[in-house]
Amino acid sequence: MKKQIIPLLACAAALVFTGCASTGEHHVVWEYKILQIVQTGDVSDSEKQLNALAKDGWVLVSESTSEQGMPRLTFVLKRHLKP
């Protein structure tokens, strides 16, 4: 479990610093969400969750799969932070 958390934290930190980079006056601030879903074979629930998040402005940044124990999907999403 610790082995999975460290790469996720490193990825999230890299995304935060990349998302906060600015060139000029158009500074964009991002917020991030990490979603983990246990894969049951039926992808319709995952699709519904991702579609609902997309309607709220979330954009998929990366995804990964873990095969330890129950197969688990991890999604990293971002959206513009609303002031």
Phi and psi restraints in degrees (value plus and minus 20) as a CYANA .aco file:
   2 LYS   PHI     -81.2   -41.2
   2 LYS   PSI     -55.8   -15.8
   3 LYS   PHI     -84.2   -44.2
   3 LYS   PSI     -49.3    -9.3
   4 GLN   PHI    -102.3   -62.3
   4 GLN   PSI     -53.6   -13.6
   5 ILE   PHI     -90.6   -50.6
   5 ILE   PSI     -61.1   -21.1
   6 ILE   PHI     -80.8   -40.8
   6 ILE   PSI     -67.9   -27.9
   7 PRO   PHI     -83.7   -43.7
   7 PRO   PSI     -54.7   -14.7
   8 LEU   PHI     -85.3   -45.3
   8 LEU   PSI     -62.5   -22.5
   9 LEU   PHI     -86.0   -46.0
   9 LEU   PSI     -60.3   -20.3
  10 ALA   PHI     -84.1   -44.1
  10 ALA   PSI     -61.8   -21.8
  11 CYS   PHI     -83.6   -43.6
  11 CYS   PSI     -65.6   -25.6
  12 ALA   PHI     -82.7   -42.7
  12 ALA   PSI     -62.5   -22.5
  13 ALA   PHI     -83.3   -43.3
  13 ALA   PSI     -63.3   -23.3
  14 ALA   PHI     -83.0   -43.0
  14 ALA   PSI     -59.9   -19.9
  15 LEU   PHI     -86.1   -46.1
  15 LEU   PSI     -58.5   -18.5
  16 VAL   PHI     -82.5   -42.5
  16 VAL   PSI     -67.7   -27.7
  17 PHE   PHI     -88.1   -48.1
  17 PHE   PSI     -56.5   -16.5
  18 THR   PHI     -88.8   -48.8
  18 THR   PSI     -62.8   -22.8
  19 GLY   PHI     -87.9   -47.9
  19 GLY   PSI     -44.3    -4.3
  20 CYS   PHI    -109.9   -69.9
  20 CYS   PSI     -25.8    14.2
  21 ALA   PHI     -85.9   -45.9
  21 ALA   PSI     121.1   161.1
  22 SER   PHI    -153.4  -113.4
  22 SER   PSI     125.0   165.0
  23 THR   PHI    -146.7  -106.7
  23 THR   PSI      83.4   123.4
  24 GLY   PHI      67.1   107.1
  24 GLY   PSI    -167.8  -127.8
  25 GLU   PHI    -104.8   -64.8
  25 GLU   PSI     -33.2     6.8
  26 HIS   PHI    -112.3   -72.3
  26 HIS   PSI      51.5    91.5
  27 HIS   PHI    -102.5   -62.5
  27 HIS   PSI     100.7   140.7
  28 VAL   PHI    -126.4   -86.4
  28 VAL   PSI     109.4   149.4
  29 VAL   PHI    -129.5   -89.5
  29 VAL   PSI     111.3   151.3
  30 TRP   PHI    -128.4   -88.4
  30 TRP   PSI     132.8   172.8
  31 GLU   PHI    -138.3   -98.3
  31 GLU   PSI     131.9   171.9
  32 TYR   PHI    -143.6  -103.6
  32 TYR   PSI     132.8   172.8
  33 LYS   PHI    -156.7  -116.7
  33 LYS   PSI     114.7   154.7
  34 ILE   PHI    -131.4   -91.4
  34 ILE   PSI     101.0   141.0
  35 LEU   PHI    -136.0   -96.0
  35 LEU   PSI     104.8   144.8
  36 GLN   PHI    -135.3   -95.3
  36 GLN   PSI     111.3   151.3
  37 ILE   PHI    -147.8  -107.8
  37 ILE   PSI     108.8   148.8
  38 VAL   PHI     -97.9   -57.9
  38 VAL   PSI     104.2   144.2
  39 GLN   PHI     -99.9   -59.9
  39 GLN   PSI     100.1   140.1
  40 THR   PHI    -125.2   -85.2
  40 THR   PSI     -20.5    19.5
  41 GLY   PHI      85.3   125.3
  41 GLY   PSI     -50.4   -10.4
  42 ASP   PHI    -117.2   -77.2
  42 ASP   PSI      93.5   133.5
  43 VAL   PHI    -104.5   -64.5
  43 VAL   PSI     -26.2    13.8
  44 SER   PHI     -82.7   -42.7
  44 SER   PSI     -56.2   -16.2
  45 ASP   PHI     -85.7   -45.7
  45 ASP   PSI     -62.1   -22.1
  46 SER   PHI     -83.0   -43.0
  46 SER   PSI     -63.0   -23.0
  47 GLU   PHI     -82.2   -42.2
  47 GLU   PSI     -61.7   -21.7
  48 LYS   PHI     -82.3   -42.3
  48 LYS   PSI     -64.0   -24.0
  49 GLN   PHI     -83.3   -43.3
  49 GLN   PSI     -66.2   -26.2
  50 LEU   PHI     -86.5   -46.5
  50 LEU   PSI     -58.8   -18.8
  51 ASN   PHI     -85.6   -45.6
  51 ASN   PSI     -58.9   -18.9
  52 ALA   PHI     -84.7   -44.7
  52 ALA   PSI     -61.3   -21.3
  53 LEU   PHI     -86.3   -46.3
  53 LEU   PSI     -58.4   -18.4
  54 ALA   PHI     -82.5   -42.5
  54 ALA   PSI     -57.9   -17.9
  55 LYS   PHI     -85.1   -45.1
  55 LYS   PSI     -45.2    -5.2
  56 ASP   PHI    -109.1   -69.1
  56 ASP   PSI     -12.9    27.1
  57 GLY   PHI      76.0   116.0
  57 GLY   PSI     -16.8    23.2
  58 TRP   PHI     -98.0   -58.0
  58 TRP   PSI     120.3   160.3
  59 VAL   PHI    -141.6  -101.6
  59 VAL   PSI     114.9   154.9
  60 LEU   PHI     -91.6   -51.6
  60 LEU   PSI     107.3   147.3
  61 VAL   PHI    -120.2   -80.2
  61 VAL   PSI     -64.3   -24.3
  62 SER   PHI    -178.4  -138.4
  62 SER   PSI     144.0   184.0
  63 GLU   PHI    -163.7  -123.7
  63 GLU   PSI     132.5   172.5
  64 SER   PHI    -167.0  -127.0
  64 SER   PSI     141.6   181.6
  65 THR   PHI    -144.7  -104.7
  65 THR   PSI     116.7   156.7
  66 SER   PHI    -134.5   -94.5
  66 SER   PSI     112.1   152.1
  67 GLU   PHI    -123.2   -83.2
  67 GLU   PSI     -13.3    26.7
  68 GLN   PHI     -98.6   -58.6
  68 GLN   PSI     104.0   144.0
  69 GLY   PHI      48.1    88.1
  69 GLY   PSI    -153.4  -113.4
  70 MET   PHI     -91.6   -51.6
  70 MET   PSI     114.0   154.0
  71 PRO   PHI     -77.9   -37.9
  71 PRO   PSI     111.9   151.9
  72 ARG   PHI    -150.1  -110.1
  72 ARG   PSI     114.1   154.1
  73 LEU   PHI    -120.2   -80.2
  73 LEU   PSI     116.2   156.2
  74 THR   PHI    -140.8  -100.8
  74 THR   PSI     105.8   145.8
  75 PHE   PHI    -136.6   -96.6
  75 PHE   PSI     115.3   155.3
  76 VAL   PHI    -130.3   -90.3
  76 VAL   PSI     104.6   144.6
  77 LEU   PHI    -143.1  -103.1
  77 LEU   PSI     137.5   177.5
  78 LYS   PHI    -160.6  -120.6
  78 LYS   PSI     138.5   178.5
  79 ARG   PHI    -174.6  -134.6
  79 ARG   PSI     139.8   179.8
  80 HIS   PHI     -81.6   -41.6
  80 HIS   PSI     113.1   153.1
  81 LEU   PHI     -96.5   -56.5
  81 LEU   PSI     103.0   143.0
  82 LYS   PHI    -101.2   -61.2
  82 LYS   PSI     107.9   147.9
